[in-house]
Amino acid sequence: MVARGGRGAAEGRADRAARPGARRRRARRGGRGDRRAGGIVGALLGQTSTHPGGAPGARPPTAFRRDGMTPAQLRAWFLQQFDPEDAAFNLHRVRLLTGPLDPATLESALTSVARRHETLRTRFPAVDGRPTLVVEPAAPVEVEWLRASSDEEAERLVAERTNRPFDLVADLPFRASVIGLGPERHVLVLVAHHIICDGWSLDVLMDDLAVFYGGGEPDPLQVTAREHAAQTPEIDAKELAYWRERLANPPTLELPADRPRPAERIGHGDEMAFRLPASLVARLSEVARTSRCTLFALLLAAYQVLLSRHSGQDDVTVGVPDGGRDTEEAHALVAGLSGMLVLRGDLSGDPPFQKFLRGTMAALLGALSRRRVPFERLVEELDIGRDLSVTPFYQTTLTLHPGELEREQRFSGLTATPFPHGWKWVRCDVAVDVFWAGDDSGDLVTVVRYDTDLFDEPTVAALFERWRVLLHGIADDPSLPLSRLPLMTADERDTLVTTWNATARPIPPPLPRLFADQVARTPDAIAFSDGEHVLTYAELDRAASRIAGRLGDRRGSVVAVCVDRSVRVLPALLGVMRSGAAYLPIDPDNPPARIQYMLEDSGAVLVLADEGPAERLPEGVEVVTVSEALAADPADGFPPGPDDHAYTLYTSGSTGRPKGVVIRHSALANFLAGMADLLGSDPGQTWLVLSSVSFDISALELYLPLVGGGRAVIAERDVAVDGAAQIKLIEDAGITHIQSTPSGWRVLIEAGFSDPEITGLVGGEALPEELSRELRPRLGRLVNVYGPTETTIWSTTWEVPAGGGEPRIGRPIANTTCYVADRAGGVAPTFVAGELLIGGAGVADGYHGRPELTAERFVEFQGERVYRTGDRARWGFDGNLEFLGRMDNQVKVRGFRVEPGEVEAAILTCPGVDQAAVTARGDILVGYIVGDADLGDLRDHLEKILPAYMMPALWTRLGSMPMTISGKVDRKALPDPVAESGAEFVEPRTDAERLVADIWQEVLGLDRVGALDDFFAVGGHSLIAVRVAARIRAIIDLDVPIRYLFLRRTVEELARTIEDLLTEELDGLTDEEAARLVD
């Protein structure tokens, strides 16, 4: 397939792509020339079609008459048909001409250039959807003459011309404009399409123009562009085999981006430039010389290291343009002769840079010696180019130009100097062009063009600032392993390690002491309540003292607490802490086997339980009921110190064995202090306790009110899962603070919750952007909180702005440090993803009885003990952390790394989807939804916002999403999807389906085509797609954008698109006009 490497228009990006038929022609008001058109229209109008839709006899596909078109021209032609508004393949020369300009002489000179180079007068019309090449006779070149009153107006006029696409079917792919700024100041604007031109050609064109303008005549051409193309030797089978092996299963470069990759590349771009000083260039040249390599090979190797360190990928491809002018006679041609070599770097094993450099040089020589295989042939051979979101094989290019950047040129009596071109396109994610500076400084000027749909300017600027740092490191010591080469400046490193972790503050005493101090201040204030009972601070204090008295001296031990959701929860927990023990919270609804495991593994000495749960506990366990304990005499107990354990909490383990996380009192006290800094802690706060006590986040709801004189209200079991009941409790109790998971907040939203007086916290799982936008206006304040159990509940916080926005997890709380570690165990630069490590006062002691696992997850980093979260994150340039999913939850689909959470967030933007989960089964994604969304509509919706590789291949609709006890989606409990065995043959069922099937049979030479057949699976490719669009236009006078044959790949899907387009037309017709269409 001659596959797409340019850009289409992403849905939602521009008005022209807002609807499937937005760029088509307006319908003619007359009838259509084929009975099938009337049948389809009749069906849409509710009439019955009598046309049986029989298929014509099968015939072999007609071969394309290329008429001298090269593979590169065919591909360029197709890309322009694919997206006629794409100007990414425009090439330009914009020069300010200073001096007395003779307009007639300039027009004559341009005409002479066009007479000399037939490519400038070549058109590429389509005949029945097939591209042809037509060279027009020499004729005067039409120059557009304009005037501007200022340089700013001239720049605007220039940009309009460099960004205007060509119609390759109807127009010549070359145009010239002159903008007058004064008697001796004119801007010359030359724009050509890449189908007939390349960067070298522009230099040739300008040189020839200068000669003709001065009255001279260049040396005669030895060969024309078509003759040169005809001399291209046959492709060597061994060379083709080399590339097949070299580029098999190519990776997709995934640089840190500011926005998700759109479903289709548009190609909007911008540029920046910077210099590499001559002193550095000289040192790099010496490294290259001593390594027996070229300077370009060194720059390429360094660039691949930069890409690898930023993307986390060891397999990196870079496109390297090849001039394609192997003969002297070709040097004088204006023609699109350049090609693209794909250099693939293997950075695995962390080799020394010099070793990697030598390998890069060998790969470069190997590619150059096999350059005769056209890039377009490789795309066809390896069959990879149908993903509209990326260019095939590579997403970035690197070019070292032999000439100087924007050199000054002299015409007869004129000086031509650079003038801003205003071109706003780029052909891949990032294109890097390196030139020698034109000021004799010896500097290298690097011009970087980048895709603005993916990247913001600060992101790209930071990337290439690190390239400079990296190149200096290579010059200093090229023997270093790749992972040890420097990337960051000292200032950036200091910001990441020190500035953004400046969170020191005093740690308060343990919770029992804080609570005792508050009891002394407000003994008669209400501290805790449920639906039936209320405890004042003094009453809660006495109840805890009685329980402590019954337990006695339990210092250094673990006491399990298994109580129902009632007013007894806090006395039990505080009483255990006063006895000197750490509490182990156990949910009464846990399976008996899990309860038994936790009791045995923790070494709990007894269980403090309500009467009901006590009856369900394993035999042989010492049980003290809460009722019994509350009847005991009160005692001061044994107040814990900062280093004593406050609680042990069990979390799921990847091996199936839950892990007991041991938390100190100092960690809990520090957490409460950090949250008080963020939220305040005063008598006016009333917290709703929704979380299970076995979920560590309940500690915030229970304890923060107690240290500031506030009140906690625990929701009973039935209320905690009922949105309407929760709203009633919130209103009745005067709740001011609510904490819940995203799933829990959805329950409230569905019940109609809204209260601008309430502060909400959301955590426990990733916050989807759509939920943040829906929830934020319903609250006075919304805070996204993040933290693993192993670092004491929440470790970072982010205030959701008034308009919602893309969620962050924010900055560390008090006495907490956060680092993002790269794969080599170093500090990852800003905006580069890595594993999030958390240090500071909240770090747990470890896992009870699991020293090996503790040593694996709790490690030394930057001189302190940290916890390896296993979560992917990155620092934003604003000093806020972004959560990117689990390190072990990523999947790879067709070479792409996919974070299921990103796909889930996209699914949740579809109307009718209440909940979503995505998992991987082998190399495909499986989507699970709760809601009444139509799966066809859901697919259509996702196609507009997700690249093809992120689309789930299988879907399962659930009545409800399985949830863990802590309110998170239980991915292990998701049912296995039922995979389809393959698309069985289904006869086309509608007039539109029969039309599409007929056309496919005709152009592909097939005996039959079914409604579920895939265009590419039955032999289609990009140029055949052009023919299909042409046949649809000829038969029913409807323009179907070619990109829809890539997006709607089955007969059924394409037929539905045709019906949608026709419906859109019918909406604009009168009944009489519509009736004529049926006739």
C-alpha positions, 0 to 999 in steps of 0.5 A: 500500500502507498500509505499515508504519511501526511495529515488529515483533519482530526475530528473536532479540530476544525469546522471543516471536519466537524461532520463527515461530509463537511468538505464535500461539494454541495449536492446538485439539485438535479437527479443522480445518474445511477439507479442505485442513487435513487434507491439509497435516497428513497430508503432514506426518505422512507420509500422502498427500493426495488433495485436488487443490487446485483453485483456486476461480473468480476473483472481483473483490476486495471493497472495504473498508468503512471505515465512517468510518475515516481513512487514518491510522486504517487504517494504525494499525489495520494496524500493531497487527495486524502486531505486537500487542505493539507499544506504540509508538503508545500516548499517555499523560498521567501526573500526580501529583494533590496534594490531597484526591481524590474518587474518585467525582467523578473517575470521573464526570468521566472518564465525562463526557469519554468521553460528550463524545468518542465516540473514547474509546468507539470499537472497531475490530473486524475482519470477515473481516479487514476493519477496521470502526469501532464507536462504543459507547453512553456508559457509565461509564468503568471506572477501575483503582484501585491502591495503591503504598507508594512512588514507586518502586513507583508508577513501576513500576505506571505503566510497566506501564500505559503500555507495555501494548499495546492490542487494537484489535479487542477492546478500547476504545483508552483506559484510566484508572488511579489509583495511591494513594500517600497520602491526598492523593497519587494518580497519574493514568494515562491511556493512549490509542492513536494511532488515536483520539488525538494529542498535542493531544488529550491536552491537550484531554482533560485540560482537559475532565477538569478542567472536569468534575471541578470541576462545570463543562461545556465549550462544546458540540462543534461537530462530532464526529471522524467528521463532521470526517473526512467534511468532508475535501476531495478530494485535489488531483491537483497536490498529489499530483504535488508530493509524488510528485516531492518524495519520489521515491527517498527516502534512508534516514538512516544515523546512526552507530549502536552496532549494525546495523539489525535486520531488523525495527524493534521500537521499544524506546526511551528518552529524554533531555532538555536545555535551550537557554538563553534567551540562545541562543534569542534570538540564533537568533530574531534570525537567523531574523527577519533571514532572514525565516524562523521559529524552527522553520525555523531549528531544522529547517535546523540539524537537517538540517545535523547529520544530514548532517554525521553521516551523510555524506549530502547528501539528508536527510528529516525527518518534521514532525508537522502538527496537522491542526486547520485549523478552530476547531471541530477544536481541541476534539476528542479525535481522531487528526487529526495527520499527518506532513509529510516535509521533504527537505533538499538540502545538496549544494554546501556552501551558506552556512547562511542560503541553506540556511535560506531554502530550508528555509523555502520547502520548509516553506511548500510542504509546509504548503500541500499538507498535505491529502495524507495521509501514508498516501496517499504511502506507497501512491502511492510504494510504498516501505513494505515494508522492515520495518527502517525507517519509510517516508520518514523515520527521524527527526522534529522538532517544535516545540510551541507550548505549555509542557513539562509545565505544571502544571494545577489541578483543583478542590482538586487540583494536577496535576504531571508524574510519570515515565511510564516509556514505553519506545518510539519510532516512528522512529530518533530523535524530537526534541520541542522545548518552551518551558520552563514556568518562564518562563525563556525556555529551550527544552527538547529531549526526544529519544527514540531507538531503543535497538536502534540507539543507546546513550545516550552516542551520542545524548548526543554527537549533541545536544551537537553540535547545541548547538555547531552552534546556537551557531555559527549564532548567531555567523555564519550566513553560514558554509558548512555544512561550516565550522559548528562541531560539536565542543567544544574538548575533543572536538577536542583528544581526537581530535587530540592525546590519542588520538595521544600516541604519541611514543617514540624511534625506534631505529636501522635494522634492520641495526644492531639485528641486529648488536647482537643478534649480539654478545649471542647469537651461538650462539642459533638465529636462523632455520630451515626444515624442514631447516636451522638458522642461529645468529645468528653464521651468519646474520650471516656469510651476510648479510656474504658476500651484501653482499660479492658485491653491493658498493656498492649505495647508493641502488639497488634489488635484487630478491630472488626466493627460495624459502621456505627458510632463505636468505630472511633472509640474502638480505634482510639482505645486500641491506640491508647493501649499502646497497640497498633490497630488492624482494621478488618471489614466484617464483610471480608471473606472468612479466609481473608480475615483468618489470613490477616489475623495469622499473618499480622500476629494479632493478639486479639480481636476487638469486635462488635457482637455480630462480626464476632460470631463470624470470626475464625475459631481459636481467636481471642475476641473482646467485644466492644460492649464488654470493653465499654463496661470496663473501668477507664484507664489512661493506658499507655500513650504511644510515642512517635516511633510506635506503630499506629496501624497495620493495613493490608493491601492486595498483593500481586502474588495473591497474598495481601501485604500488611503495611506498617505505619508509625504514629509520626507518619499519621500525625504528619499526614493530618498536619499536612491535610490541615495545612491544605484544608484547615481543621476547625470546629466548623468542619463536619466530615462525612465518613463514607469509606470503610475503616479497612480503607486507609483513607478513612483515617482522614474522615475520622481523625482530622475533625478530632484534632480541630474540634470538628465533627465526623458523621459516619454513614451507615452501610446502606447509606454509603452505597445509596446516592439519594440517601447520602444526599439526605444525610449530607443535608441533615447533618450539615456536611462540609467535607466529603471524600470519595473515589471517582466511582463514589462521586458518580453515585452522588452525581447520578442522584443529583448532588450539588452543594457549593458550600462543600469541599470535596476530595477525590482519590483512590483511583485516577480522576478522569477529566470529564468527571473533574469538569462535571464535579467541580461546578457542583462543589465549592472546592475540589481537591484531587488527592493521591497516595499509596497506603505505603506512604500514609494515605495521601502524599500529594494534592492538587486543587482542581481549578474552577473550570475543571481541566486535565487532572494533576496529582499536584505537589507533595504535602508536608515533610514529603518528597517526590521524585520521578526516576528514569529507567537507569535509576536517576532523576528523570527530567521535567516532563519525562515519565518515570516511576514515582518515588515518595520519601519523607515522614509518611513512608511506612516501616515496610511490610509486616513479616516480608523483609525481601519485599520490603527491601525491594519496594523501600529503597534509597534514592537521593540520600533518603529512604523512599517507596517505589510506587510502581506508578508512572508519573512526570513533573509538569513545568509548573511543578505539579505531578501528572499521574500516567498510570501503573508501570505494570498496567501498560500494554503494547498494541502493534508497537504502541504503548497504551495506558488503559486509563487514557482509553477509559477516559475517552470512553467516558466522554461518550454519551450513555456510558456511565462507567468504563474499564479497559484491559488487555487480552494478548495484543488487543484491547477489551472495553467494558462499559456500563450504560446504554450507549450504542456500541456503533455510536461509541465506536464512531465517537472514539474514532474521532478522538483516539488513534486506531491502535487505542481502539478496543477490538472487543466490547462487553456490556456489564450491568454493573462494574465489579468493585473492590471493597475500597471502591475501585474497579476490580479488574481481576473480576472483569469477565472474559470477553467472547471473541468473534471467530472471524467475520462470516460472509454477510450479504449486503442488506441495504442499497448503500451496502450493495453500492459499496460492495459493487464498487469494491468488486469492480475495482478489486476484481472480486467475485463477491464482497460482504457487508462485514468485509474489510477494505484492506483485508480484501486487497485494497490500498491507498490508490485503490481508495482514490478509485473507490471515491471516484466511482462513488462520485461518478455513480451518485454524485457524492464526494466521500473524503478518502480518509473515510475509507481508512476510518470506515473500513467495512462495507457496512461502515462506509455505507452508513457514512454514505447514508449520513452524507446523503441525509445531510444533503437531504436536510437542505432540500425541499420535498420536490427536490428530494423526490427528483433525486429518487426519480 
